[in-house]
Amino acid sequence: MKTVLIVDDDVHIRDVLKFALGDAGFSVVEAANGNQALGVVKRAVPELIILDIGMPEMDGLEMCRELRKTSQVPILFLTARNDEIDRILAFELGGDDYLSKPFSPRELVLRVKAILKRGSEPIAQTVSTGDLVVEQETHRATLNGKSLELTAREFSLLNPLAQNPGRIFTKGQLMAHIYGENIYVENRTLDSHVRNLRAKARALGCDDLVVTAHGIGFRLGDCVCQ
């Protein structure tokens, strides 16, 4: 039974989520703000976090920023704030998905399952291009021997590109790899993941990890570190 941490200052929202996730077979722990949640993470070690943005004491974005210093646990942002800037910032800080309130509990459970499935599927294969090495079995990627710390969504984006160097994937194809076939996600969400992935690669000296094929989509670059 996988554990999901719900972080929201609205007790009604927490109750709805606890019921939906519990009915789907998940173990649930909860916190009312970011400060509480950071303590819960150390004790409960959840497999996924559902995180509200607008909370007292420490909001969701600040908590995500702090958590990403030590953990790559998947994070699904659930919030009433629907500004594009908030969505982009959430992904750039390391979020894996974003769902706006009001929400469908059924869709939320589907997204949780999709994130966890893509974060745990073992594929006994290692692929390499240039200085990039991607290990499907451990969901680990390195550039020139240095670890490329990726969220579950970012790995699901990089994985098909790495397995098919030279192939151009459309945005629709990549979003299907990341989110599944039956979940609608805006193109800007994918762009945020690509931007975040490029920034992490650039920090390790690689400026061409993901290349844009204008009007079509993306492909893997030469992946050569400077």
Kinemage of the C-alpha trace (Angstrom):
@kinemage 1
@onewidth
@group {chain A} dominant
@subgroup {mainchain}
@vectorlist {calphas} color= white
{ca met a 1} P 0.000 0.000 0.000
{ca lys a 2} L 1.564 3.279 -1.131
{ca thr a 3} L 1.411 6.341 1.120
{ca val a 4} L 0.176 9.719 -0.123
{ca leu a 5} L 0.692 12.911 1.890
{ca ile a 6} L -2.084 15.512 1.572
{ca val a 7} L -1.012 19.064 2.408
{ca asp a 8} L -3.919 21.539 2.515
{ca asp a 9} L -5.210 23.995 5.119
{ca asp a 10} L -8.834 23.178 4.205
{ca val a 11} L -9.969 20.222 6.328
{ca his a 12} L -12.911 19.573 3.982
{ca ile a 13} L -10.554 19.178 1.009
{ca arg a 14} L -8.380 16.827 3.038
{ca asp a 15} L -11.418 14.721 3.959
{ca val a 16} L -12.513 14.465 0.300
{ca leu a 17} L -9.026 13.435 -0.747
{ca lys a 18} L -8.655 10.932 2.089
{ca phe a 19} L -11.895 9.229 1.073
{ca ala a 20} L -11.057 9.121 -2.653
{ca leu a 21} L -7.498 7.895 -2.152
{ca gly a 22} L -8.427 5.465 0.591
{ca asp a 23} L -11.132 3.998 -1.636
{ca ala a 24} L -8.463 3.531 -4.334
{ca gly a 25} L -6.236 1.569 -1.965
{ca phe a 26} L -3.781 4.233 -0.794
{ca ser a 27} L -2.593 4.920 2.734
{ca val a 28} L -3.030 8.618 3.552
{ca val a 29} L -1.254 11.012 5.917
{ca glu a 30} L -1.988 14.730 6.118
{ca ala a 31} L -0.722 18.160 7.128
{ca ala a 32} L -2.330 21.609 7.290
{ca asn a 33} L 0.664 23.638 6.059
{ca gly a 34} L 4.147 23.357 4.648
{ca asn a 35} L 5.936 23.410 7.994
{ca gln a 36} L 3.907 20.499 9.299
{ca ala a 37} L 4.333 18.627 6.022
{ca leu a 38} L 8.139 18.772 6.086
{ca gly a 39} L 8.049 17.033 9.457
{ca val a 40} L 5.558 14.431 8.216
{ca val a 41} L 7.759 13.647 5.193
{ca lys a 42} L 10.613 12.639 7.495
{ca arg a 43} L 8.395 10.319 9.544
{ca ala a 44} L 6.044 8.819 6.956
{ca val a 45} L 8.250 8.864 3.804
{ca pro a 46} L 5.337 9.191 1.343
{ca glu a 47} L 5.525 7.951 -2.255
{ca leu a 48} L 3.660 11.069 -3.467
{ca ile a 49} L 2.574 14.465 -2.113
{ca ile a 50} L -0.606 16.365 -3.009
{ca leu a 51} L 0.273 19.970 -2.236
{ca asp a 52} L -1.867 23.096 -2.008
{ca ile a 53} L -0.207 26.417 -2.861
{ca gly a 54} L -2.087 28.974 -0.745
{ca met a 55} L -1.476 28.010 2.899
{ca pro a 56} L -0.489 29.857 6.111
{ca glu a 57} L 3.007 29.713 7.670
{ca met a 58} L 4.621 28.097 4.616
{ca asp a 59} L 2.864 27.929 1.256
{ca gly a 60} L 3.134 25.074 -1.214
{ca leu a 61} L 5.696 26.694 -3.497
{ca glu a 62} L 8.058 27.404 -0.605
{ca met a 63} L 7.597 23.886 0.735
{ca cys a 64} L 8.365 22.428 -2.697
{ca arg a 65} L 11.501 24.567 -2.904
{ca glu a 66} L 12.680 23.295 0.492
{ca leu a 67} L 11.757 19.677 -0.182
{ca arg a 68} L 13.604 19.552 -3.503
{ca lys a 69} L 16.869 20.240 -1.671
{ca thr a 70} L 16.765 16.706 -0.258
{ca ser a 71} L 13.995 14.718 -1.991
{ca gln a 72} L 12.627 13.935 -5.454
{ca val a 73} L 9.303 12.534 -4.181
{ca pro a 74} L 6.590 13.229 -6.814
{ca ile a 75} L 4.439 16.311 -6.115
{ca leu a 76} L 0.972 17.000 -7.496
{ca phe a 77} L -0.049 20.621 -6.922
{ca leu a 78} L -3.743 21.028 -6.091
{ca thr a 79} L -4.796 24.644 -5.807
{ca ala a 80} L -7.492 27.245 -6.377
{ca arg a 81} L -4.896 29.509 -7.967
{ca asn a 82} L -5.064 29.005 -11.725
{ca asp a 83} L -2.658 31.691 -12.959
{ca glu a 84} L -0.254 30.600 -15.686
{ca ile a 85} L 2.652 32.031 -13.695
{ca asp a 86} L 1.773 29.797 -10.745
{ca arg a 87} L 1.637 26.717 -12.969
{ca ile a 88} L 4.968 27.461 -14.599
{ca leu a 89} L 6.622 28.227 -11.252
{ca ala a 90} L 5.212 25.039 -9.749
{ca phe a 91} L 6.816 22.930 -12.488
{ca glu a 92} L 10.079 24.858 -12.452
{ca leu a 93} L 10.392 24.251 -8.704
{ca gly a 94} L 10.064 20.519 -9.326
{ca gly a 95} L 6.338 19.748 -9.339
{ca asp a 96} L 5.167 16.766 -11.370
{ca asp a 97} L 1.558 17.736 -12.048
{ca tyr a 98} L -0.983 20.516 -11.422
{ca leu a 99} L -4.736 20.261 -10.845
{ca ser a 100} L -7.021 23.220 -10.180
{ca lys a 101} L -9.860 23.428 -7.656
{ca pro a 102} L -12.670 22.568 -7.977
{ca phe a 103} L -11.469 19.155 -9.071
{ca ser a 104} L -12.800 15.712 -9.868
{ca pro a 105} L -11.687 13.186 -7.214
{ca arg a 106} L -11.736 10.493 -9.902
{ca glu a 107} L -9.371 12.489 -12.151
{ca leu a 108} L -7.112 13.208 -9.201
{ca val a 109} L -6.821 9.493 -8.391
{ca leu a 110} L -6.058 8.738 -12.057
{ca arg a 111} L -3.299 11.341 -12.066
{ca val a 112} L -1.828 9.992 -8.821
{ca lys a 113} L -1.780 6.467 -10.275
{ca ala a 114} L -0.216 7.710 -13.533
{ca ile a 115} L 2.565 9.537 -11.695
{ca leu a 116} L 3.356 6.565 -9.481
{ca lys a 117} L 3.224 4.087 -12.367
{ca arg a 118} L 5.685 6.078 -14.436
{ca gly a 119} L 7.915 6.557 -11.422
{ca ser a 120} L 8.149 2.847 -10.629
{ca glu a 121} L 7.971 0.820 -13.844
{ca pro a 122} L 11.225 -1.158 -14.126
{ca ile a 123} L 12.682 -1.501 -17.628
{ca ala a 124} L 15.902 -3.489 -17.637
{ca gln a 125} L 17.763 -1.351 -20.156
{ca thr a 126} L 20.484 1.278 -20.162
{ca val a 127} L 20.853 3.679 -23.081
{ca ser a 128} L 23.519 6.285 -23.770
{ca thr a 129} L 24.058 9.130 -26.202
{ca gly a 130} L 27.087 11.382 -25.980
{ca asp a 131} L 27.644 12.081 -22.281
{ca leu a 132} L 24.086 11.061 -21.330
{ca val a 133} L 23.349 7.704 -19.707
{ca val a 134} L 19.758 6.755 -18.829
{ca glu a 135} L 19.034 3.707 -16.689
{ca gln a 136} L 15.407 2.656 -17.082
{ca glu a 137} L 15.489 0.079 -14.299
{ca thr a 138} L 16.572 2.565 -11.622
{ca his a 139} L 15.073 5.668 -13.278
{ca arg a 140} L 18.469 7.345 -13.038
{ca ala a 141} L 20.149 9.641 -15.540
{ca thr a 142} L 23.688 11.013 -15.602
{ca leu a 143} L 25.554 13.561 -17.710
{ca asn a 144} L 29.312 13.091 -17.951
{ca gly a 145} L 29.124 10.913 -14.842
{ca lys a 146} L 27.179 13.469 -12.794
{ca ser a 147} L 23.678 12.703 -11.561
{ca leu a 148} L 20.862 14.505 -13.370
{ca glu a 149} L 18.310 14.887 -10.571
{ca leu a 150} L 14.918 14.476 -12.269
{ca thr a 151} L 11.335 14.403 -11.099
{ca ala a 152} L 9.168 11.487 -12.204
{ca arg a 153} L 7.606 13.656 -14.937
{ca glu a 154} L 10.992 14.843 -16.212
{ca phe a 155} L 12.278 11.275 -16.407
{ca ser a 156} L 9.145 10.236 -18.301
{ca leu a 157} L 9.895 13.053 -20.768
{ca leu a 158} L 13.575 12.221 -21.206
{ca asn a 159} L 13.127 8.448 -21.362
{ca pro a 160} L 11.459 8.095 -24.813
{ca leu a 161} L 13.832 10.690 -26.274
{ca ala a 162} L 16.857 8.791 -24.967
{ca gln a 163} L 15.557 5.448 -26.230
{ca asn a 164} L 15.015 6.878 -29.712
{ca pro a 165} L 17.859 9.307 -30.499
{ca gly a 166} L 17.216 11.098 -33.770
{ca arg a 167} L 13.462 10.555 -33.657
{ca ile a 168} L 11.255 13.634 -33.378
{ca phe a 169} L 8.362 13.283 -30.954
{ca thr a 170} L 5.314 15.503 -31.240
{ca lys a 171} L 4.091 17.267 -28.124
{ca gly a 172} L 1.072 14.990 -28.071
{ca gln a 173} L 3.230 11.873 -28.111
{ca leu a 174} L 5.420 13.134 -25.284
{ca met a 175} L 2.438 14.162 -23.170
{ca ala a 176} L 0.999 10.666 -23.635
{ca his a 177} L 4.275 9.220 -22.323
{ca ile a 178} L 4.217 11.555 -19.326
{ca tyr a 179} L 0.536 11.661 -18.398
{ca gly a 180} L -1.136 8.742 -20.163
{ca glu a 181} L -3.535 8.678 -23.081
{ca asn a 182} L -6.734 9.803 -21.366
{ca ile a 183} L -5.642 12.909 -19.465
{ca tyr a 184} L -5.747 16.329 -21.134
{ca val a 185} L -2.788 18.602 -20.404
{ca glu a 186} L -1.989 21.960 -22.001
{ca asn a 187} L 1.054 22.294 -24.259
{ca arg a 188} L 2.452 24.930 -21.926
{ca thr a 189} L 2.721 22.300 -19.210
{ca leu a 190} L 5.013 20.216 -21.429
{ca asp a 191} L 7.017 23.329 -22.294
{ca ser a 192} L 7.581 23.909 -18.577
{ca his a 193} L 8.935 20.378 -18.141
{ca val a 194} L 11.242 20.818 -21.146
{ca arg a 195} L 12.505 24.139 -19.827
{ca asn a 196} L 13.174 22.633 -16.400
{ca leu a 197} L 14.957 19.624 -17.902
{ca arg a 198} L 17.161 21.852 -20.042
{ca ala a 199} L 18.077 24.016 -17.057
{ca lys a 200} L 19.193 20.988 -15.042
{ca ala a 201} L 21.274 19.712 -17.962
{ca arg a 202} L 22.778 23.149 -18.560
{ca ala a 203} L 23.882 23.272 -14.922
{ca leu a 204} L 25.960 20.148 -15.662
{ca gly a 205} L 27.492 21.669 -18.795
{ca cys a 206} L 25.135 20.260 -21.449
{ca asp a 207} L 23.428 22.848 -23.661
{ca asp a 208} L 21.796 20.482 -26.153
{ca leu a 209} L 19.981 17.802 -24.153
{ca val a 210} L 16.579 18.470 -25.754
{ca val a 211} L 16.369 20.073 -29.200
{ca thr a 212} L 13.246 21.785 -30.575
{ca ala a 213} L 12.026 20.646 -33.983
{ca his a 214} L 10.088 23.764 -34.903
{ca gly a 215} L 6.473 23.124 -35.765
{ca ile a 216} L 6.737 19.438 -34.830
{ca gly a 217} L 8.025 18.755 -31.317
{ca phe a 218} L 11.300 17.708 -29.679
{ca arg a 219} L 14.188 15.272 -30.124
{ca leu a 220} L 17.257 14.301 -28.153
{ca gly a 221} L 20.366 16.384 -28.841
{ca asp a 222} L 23.988 15.268 -29.046
{ca cys a 223} L 24.192 15.485 -25.231
{ca val a 224} L 27.828 16.580 -25.162
{ca cys a 225} L 28.970 18.418 -22.046
{ca gln a 226} L 31.334 21.362 -22.362
